Amino acid sequence: MMIEEKKEIGILLPTVDAEYFVGVKNTIIEGLGEDEYNFTTASYNWSADDELQAIENFIIQKVDAVVVVTFDNAADSGFKE
């Protein structure tokens, strides 16, 4: 019997200091399921530059997917292209 490795999911939040965003993170984890995925959470502290750096870090870590919770659509336009 082959045991499958869990997929790695990165969750990127504006902050982990606000209860709202902690709730968003928990909802994502509950919805996807901890049995099937490992989760890594990062915060970009409301900085578009830090947001992009965090995404690059997830890519370097070779996560299977990244969930980005954003607050400024204009700041995201650079990495959607």
N, C-alpha and C positions, 0 to 999 in steps of 0.2 A: 504494500500500500504506500503510495507516494504522498508525502505531506507537502502541500503547497505553502510557499512563503506568503506572508501577508504583504499586501501592497502598501507602499508608503505614501501618505497623503500629507502635504504641507498646508497648513491653514495660516493665512496672513491676515492680521487684524490691524486696524488703526491704533488700537491700544488694548492692553489687557487689564488696565486699571478701572475701566468702566464696566459696571455690572451688565449693561446691555450687551456689550461685545463678548463678554464671558458666556452669556446666555446664547448668543449666536453660535459661538464655538461649540458649546455643549449640544445644541440642536443639530449641528452638522455631524458631530461624532455619533449622536444617538441615531440620526437618520441613516448614516452609512454603516454603522455597526462596528464596534471594537473587536468583534470576533474575526472580522475579515480584513481589517486595516490597522496599520500603525499610524499614529498621528503625531506630527511635529507642529508646534505653534510658534509663530514669530509675530512680532509687532513692529510696525514702522513708525510709531510715535508721531503720527499725523504729518510725516514728511514724505513728499513725493520722491525725493532722492533716496531716502531710506527704503521706501516701498520697492523701487526698482532694484536696489541692492539686495533686498531680502529675496526677491524673486530669482535673481541671479544665483544667490546662495542655495536656494532650493534646487535649481538646475544643476549646480555643482554637486550637490548631495545626491543627485539622481533620484529624486522622489518621482513617483509614478504620476502624480497629479498635484496641482496647486489650486486651492480655493482662496480667492482674493476677495476680501470684504473691503470695499473701497468707500471713500467719502467724497471724492472729487473726480468726476468723469474727465475733466480737462487734463488732469495729471496722468491719467491712464492712457491717453491717446498715443504716447510714444511707444509703448510696448505692444499695442494691439496690431500694429502694422506688420 
